[in-house]
Amino acid sequence: MSGQCQKAVAYLRTSSKANVGADKDSDKRQRAAIDAYSKAAGFAIVAEFYDAAVSGADPVGDRPGFADMLERLLSNGARTIIVESPDRFARDLMVQLAGHDLLKAQGIALIAASAPTFFIEETPTAVLVRQVLGAVAEFEKTTTVAKLAAARKRKRLANGKCEGRKSLAETRPEVVALAKRLARKKPKGGRMSLRAVAAEMAAQGVMNERGKPFNPKSVAVMISA
């Protein structure tokens, strides 16, 4: 049976770093869909290429895994790329169309397991459907990004910061209080310098998160908090 199979390569892509790792299922889901389609359609997957944490809006030529795949395609006898779905190839419509045209010019077929004829048919209707579905995928991505941004903004307005590192005033208020107290001391010659405050904090055993003395700039931030 294997001698009757056409050779193909699998291409996987995951946009977010949060979806990359042994405990994530994005690549597993894509691989399962590609394998199921390949077996049913009579393809033998001879290699797999994976662009992890690569945006679907990035041009295909800028993707390390995709570039490596194109180089290897000419040497392993395969002339077909199978992806889980059209948006795994590219979400951005222009990138999708440009990438498809690039592969077509090289004599390489692109097949989406979820819609096998999506990239193959070249009738006016098929081309229109491809463009419309590509535009819908791009719109959905843009809408999702906008919704997440709006949610973060609402959370910031309601609760203050909702992302990123917390300030020292939130995590170690006693350290900020000490810095302010030392800064108010009036030694001979005027106010205690930022460097002197940092040195006194270190002398009292108060260090930063790396176990080293605070620098004057950090002290200035604490005093102004």
C-alpha positions as CSV (number, residue, x, y, z in Angstrom):
1,M,0.0,0.0,0.0
2,S,2.8,2.4,0.9
3,G,4.2,2.2,-2.7
4,Q,0.9,3.5,-4.0
5,C,0.9,6.5,-1.8
6,Q,1.9,10.0,-3.0
7,K,4.5,11.7,-1.0
8,A,3.6,14.8,1.0
9,V,4.9,17.0,3.8
10,A,3.0,18.3,6.8
11,Y,3.1,22.0,7.7
12,L,2.0,23.1,11.2
13,R,1.8,26.6,12.6
14,T,0.9,28.0,16.0
15,S,0.5,31.8,16.5
16,S,1.0,32.2,20.2
17,K,3.8,31.2,22.5
18,A,1.1,30.3,25.0
19,N,0.0,27.5,22.8
20,V,3.4,26.0,22.3
21,G,4.8,23.2,24.5
22,A,4.5,19.6,25.4
23,D,1.4,20.3,27.5
24,K,-0.4,22.1,24.7
25,D,-2.6,20.5,22.1
26,S,-2.4,22.9,19.1
27,D,0.3,20.9,17.2
28,K,-1.2,17.6,18.3
29,R,-4.6,18.6,16.9
30,Q,-3.1,19.8,13.6
31,R,-1.0,16.6,13.3
32,A,-4.0,14.4,13.9
33,A,-6.1,16.2,11.3
34,I,-3.3,16.0,8.7
35,D,-2.6,12.3,9.4
36,A,-6.3,11.4,9.2
37,Y,-6.7,13.2,5.9
38,S,-3.4,11.8,4.5
39,K,-4.4,8.2,5.2
40,A,-7.9,8.6,3.7
41,A,-6.6,10.4,0.6
42,G,-3.6,8.1,0.0
43,F,-0.7,10.4,0.9
44,A,2.4,9.3,2.8
45,I,3.8,12.1,5.1
46,V,7.6,12.0,4.6
47,A,8.5,15.1,6.7
48,E,6.9,17.6,9.1
49,F,7.7,21.3,9.4
50,Y,6.5,23.4,12.3
51,D,6.5,27.2,12.8
52,A,5.9,27.7,16.5
53,A,4.8,31.1,17.8
54,V,4.7,32.5,14.2
55,S,1.9,34.9,13.3
56,G,-0.4,33.9,10.5
57,A,0.1,37.4,9.1
58,D,3.9,36.9,8.7
59,P,4.9,36.4,5.0
60,V,5.6,32.7,4.3
61,G,9.1,33.6,3.2
62,D,9.9,35.0,6.7
63,R,8.9,31.8,8.5
64,P,11.9,29.6,9.4
65,G,10.0,26.3,9.2
66,F,8.3,27.2,6.0
67,A,11.6,28.3,4.4
68,D,13.2,25.1,5.4
69,M,10.3,23.1,4.0
70,L,10.6,24.7,0.6
71,E,14.3,23.8,0.5
72,R,13.7,20.2,1.5
73,L,10.7,19.7,-0.9
74,L,13.0,19.5,-3.9
75,S,15.1,16.8,-2.3
76,N,12.6,14.4,-0.7
77,G,10.4,13.8,-3.8
78,A,7.3,15.4,-2.3
79,R,5.4,18.1,-4.2
80,T,2.4,18.4,-1.9
81,I,2.0,20.3,1.4
82,I,-0.8,19.4,3.7
83,V,-2.1,21.7,6.4
84,E,-4.9,21.3,9.0
85,S,-6.9,24.3,7.6
86,P,-6.5,27.3,5.4
87,D,-5.9,29.6,8.4
88,R,-3.0,27.4,9.6
89,F,-1.3,28.3,6.4
90,A,-2.1,32.0,6.7
91,R,-4.8,34.1,8.4
92,D,-3.9,37.3,6.5
93,L,-5.7,37.3,3.1
94,M,-2.9,38.8,1.2
95,V,-0.3,36.5,2.7
96,Q,-2.5,33.5,2.0
97,L,-3.0,34.5,-1.7
98,A,0.7,35.4,-2.2
99,G,1.9,32.2,-0.5
100,H,-0.4,30.1,-2.6
101,D,0.7,31.8,-5.8
102,L,4.4,31.2,-4.7
103,L,3.8,27.5,-4.2
104,K,1.8,27.2,-7.4
105,A,4.6,28.8,-9.4
106,Q,7.0,26.1,-7.9
107,G,4.7,23.3,-9.0
108,I,3.8,22.6,-5.3
109,A,0.3,21.7,-4.4
110,L,-1.2,22.9,-1.1
111,I,-4.1,21.0,0.5
112,A,-6.1,21.9,3.6
113,A,-7.3,18.8,5.4
114,S,-10.5,20.6,6.6
115,A,-11.3,21.8,3.0
116,P,-9.3,19.7,0.5
117,T,-10.3,21.6,-2.6
118,F,-9.8,25.1,-1.0
119,F,-6.4,25.7,-2.7
120,I,-6.7,23.4,-5.6
121,E,-9.8,24.5,-7.6
122,E,-9.2,27.4,-9.9
123,T,-12.7,28.2,-11.1
124,P,-13.9,31.8,-10.7
125,T,-16.2,30.6,-7.9
126,A,-13.5,28.7,-6.1
127,V,-11.1,31.7,-6.3
128,L,-13.9,34.0,-4.9
129,V,-14.7,31.6,-2.1
130,R,-11.0,31.4,-1.2
131,Q,-10.8,35.1,-1.0
132,V,-14.0,35.5,1.0
133,L,-13.0,32.8,3.5
134,G,-9.5,34.3,3.8
135,A,-11.0,37.7,4.5
136,V,-13.4,36.2,7.1
137,A,-10.4,34.5,8.9
138,E,-8.5,37.8,8.8
139,F,-11.6,39.7,10.1
140,E,-12.1,37.1,13.0
141,K,-8.5,37.5,14.1
142,T,-8.8,41.3,14.0
143,T,-12.0,41.2,16.0
144,T,-10.5,38.8,18.6
145,V,-7.5,41.1,19.1
146,A,-9.9,44.1,19.5
147,K,-12.0,42.3,22.0
148,L,-9.0,41.3,24.1
149,A,-7.7,44.8,24.0
150,A,-11.1,46.2,25.1
151,A,-11.3,43.6,27.9
152,R,-7.9,44.6,29.2
153,K,-8.8,48.2,29.1
154,R,-12.0,47.6,31.1
155,K,-10.1,45.6,33.7
156,R,-7.5,48.3,34.0
157,L,-10.3,50.9,34.5
158,A,-12.0,48.7,37.1
159,N,-9.0,47.3,39.0
160,G,-5.9,49.2,38.0
161,K,-3.1,47.2,36.4
162,C,-4.2,43.9,34.9
163,E,-1.0,42.7,33.3
164,G,2.8,43.0,33.4
165,R,5.0,43.2,36.4
166,K,3.5,44.6,39.6
167,S,5.2,47.6,41.2
168,L,7.4,47.4,44.3
169,A,4.8,49.4,46.2
170,E,2.4,46.5,45.6
171,T,4.7,43.6,46.3
172,R,7.0,45.1,49.0
173,P,5.4,48.1,50.5
174,E,7.7,47.9,53.6
175,V,10.7,48.5,51.3
176,V,9.2,51.6,49.7
177,A,8.3,52.9,53.2
178,L,11.9,52.4,54.3
179,A,13.2,54.3,51.3
180,K,10.9,57.2,51.9
181,R,11.8,57.3,55.6
182,L,15.5,57.3,54.9
183,A,15.1,60.0,52.2
184,R,13.5,62.3,54.8
185,K,16.5,62.1,57.0
186,K,18.5,65.3,57.0
187,P,22.2,64.6,57.6
188,K,24.8,67.3,57.6
189,G,24.9,69.1,54.3
190,G,21.2,68.6,53.5
191,R,19.0,65.7,52.3
192,M,20.3,62.1,52.0
193,S,21.4,61.3,48.5
194,L,19.8,58.5,46.5
195,R,23.1,56.6,46.6
196,A,23.3,57.0,50.4
197,V,19.7,55.8,50.8
198,A,20.5,52.7,48.7
199,A,23.7,52.1,50.8
200,E,21.8,52.4,54.0
201,M,19.1,50.0,52.8
202,A,21.8,47.5,51.9
203,A,23.4,47.9,55.3
204,Q,20.0,47.0,56.9
205,G,19.9,43.9,54.7
206,V,17.2,45.1,52.3
207,M,18.0,44.0,48.8
208,N,16.3,43.8,45.4
209,E,14.8,40.6,44.0
210,R,18.2,39.4,42.8
211,G,19.7,39.7,46.2
212,K,21.7,42.8,45.3
213,P,21.6,46.4,46.6
214,F,19.0,48.7,45.0
215,N,20.4,51.2,42.5
216,P,19.8,55.0,42.9
217,K,17.3,55.0,40.0
218,S,15.2,52.3,41.8
219,V,15.3,54.3,45.0
220,A,14.1,57.4,43.2
221,V,11.1,55.4,41.8
222,M,10.3,54.2,45.3
223,I,10.5,57.7,46.8
224,S,8.2,59.1,44.2
225,A,5.6,56.3,44.5
